[in-house]
Amino acid sequence: MIVKHPKLLGIGIDESTAVVVSGGTAKVIGDGVVQVFDGKAEPVKRKAGDRFAPTRENK
């Protein structure tokens, strides 16, 4: 999907996990991990407590 739509950002969320977005920041909560896909490189894994900017430059 990301390859066909390169302007989109893909986010994979484990069970018992969520991403809370407020302003320009996302925070991972729960028991699992979140993987962020931009179609250019390997997915970036984020765990509970991690904060990141939900953009294509999320490394």
Contacts in CASP RR format, 6 or more apart in sequence:
PFRMAT RR
TARGET T0000
AUTHOR 0000-0000-0000
METHOD contacts of the structure
MODEL  1
MIVKHPKLLGIGIDESTAVVVSGGTAKVIGDGVVQVFDGKAEPVKRKAGD
RFAPTRENK
1 8 0 8 1.000
1 10 0 8 1.000
2 8 0 8 1.000
2 9 0 8 1.000
2 10 0 8 1.000
2 37 0 8 1.000
2 38 0 8 1.000
2 39 0 8 1.000
3 39 0 8 1.000
6 39 0 8 1.000
7 56 0 8 1.000
9 36 0 8 1.000
9 37 0 8 1.000
9 38 0 8 1.000
9 54 0 8 1.000
9 55 0 8 1.000
9 56 0 8 1.000
9 58 0 8 1.000
10 36 0 8 1.000
10 37 0 8 1.000
10 38 0 8 1.000
11 19 0 8 1.000
11 34 0 8 1.000
11 35 0 8 1.000
11 36 0 8 1.000
11 37 0 8 1.000
11 54 0 8 1.000
12 34 0 8 1.000
12 35 0 8 1.000
12 36 0 8 1.000
12 37 0 8 1.000
13 19 0 8 1.000
13 34 0 8 1.000
14 31 0 8 1.000
14 32 0 8 1.000
14 33 0 8 1.000
14 34 0 8 1.000
15 31 0 8 1.000
15 32 0 8 1.000
16 30 0 8 1.000
16 31 0 8 1.000
16 32 0 8 1.000
17 28 0 8 1.000
17 29 0 8 1.000
17 30 0 8 1.000
17 31 0 8 1.000
17 32 0 8 1.000
17 33 0 8 1.000
17 34 0 8 1.000
17 48 0 8 1.000
18 28 0 8 1.000
18 29 0 8 1.000
18 30 0 8 1.000
19 26 0 8 1.000
19 27 0 8 1.000
19 28 0 8 1.000
19 29 0 8 1.000
19 34 0 8 1.000
19 54 0 8 1.000
20 26 0 8 1.000
20 27 0 8 1.000
20 29 0 8 1.000
21 54 0 8 1.000
24 53 0 8 1.000
24 54 0 8 1.000
25 51 0 8 1.000
25 52 0 8 1.000
25 53 0 8 1.000
25 54 0 8 1.000
26 51 0 8 1.000
26 52 0 8 1.000
26 53 0 8 1.000
26 54 0 8 1.000
27 49 0 8 1.000
27 50 0 8 1.000
27 51 0 8 1.000
28 34 0 8 1.000
28 46 0 8 1.000
28 47 0 8 1.000
28 48 0 8 1.000
28 49 0 8 1.000
28 50 0 8 1.000
28 51 0 8 1.000
29 48 0 8 1.000
29 49 0 8 1.000
30 48 0 8 1.000
31 48 0 8 1.000
32 47 0 8 1.000
32 48 0 8 1.000
33 45 0 8 1.000
33 46 0 8 1.000
33 47 0 8 1.000
34 45 0 8 1.000
34 46 0 8 1.000
34 47 0 8 1.000
34 50 0 8 1.000
35 43 0 8 1.000
35 44 0 8 1.000
35 45 0 8 1.000
35 46 0 8 1.000
36 43 0 8 1.000
36 44 0 8 1.000
36 46 0 8 1.000
36 52 0 8 1.000
36 54 0 8 1.000
36 58 0 8 1.000
37 43 0 8 1.000
38 56 0 8 1.000
38 58 0 8 1.000
40 56 0 8 1.000
41 59 0 8 1.000
44 52 0 8 1.000
44 58 0 8 1.000
44 59 0 8 1.000
46 52 0 8 1.000
52 58 0 8 1.000
END
